[in-house]
Amino acid sequence: MKKYVWGLIVVLVLSCVLARVSFAQDSQYSIKTMTPQIKQALENRRDRFDELEDWKAKGVIGENNNGYVALLQDNAEAERLAIEENADRKIIYEAIVEQNNLGPDSLNIVEKVFARVQREKAEAGHKIQKESAAWITKE
């Protein structure tokens, strides 16, 4: 189980921080086959990264405790961005589960690991949701 969690952390940190995939060949849990859908999801995330960070800095979007972004203030443009980001994250999470034969119950674990990584990597001033469901501003 620890190998599983650390493998996912490596995979998710690379995909969310660098907004691209660059996995070691011996990584236990990773995207093993770069399908056109996965490649497009990763490119989309890279392309929207700066805009998403701007909305996070304004407190309009935050990182929830399920591995997705949440709209915290009513804004149509930010809502569109959040919907697109969450759709691409789901594609990546599902690919990790499917390509590593982790089983359907593992999606929740992948989402939670990614949420933890996003909380840790969030910049000061960004809104994050703790595991307890409480929203805080990261210091």
ABEGO torsion letter per residue (X at the ends): XAAAAAAAAAAAAAAAAAGBBBBBAABABBBABBBAAAAAAAAAAAAAAAAAAAAAAAGABBBBAAGBBBBABBBAAAAAAAAAAAAAAAAAAAAAAAAAGAEAAAAAAAAAAAAAAAAAABBBGBBBBBAAGBBBBBX
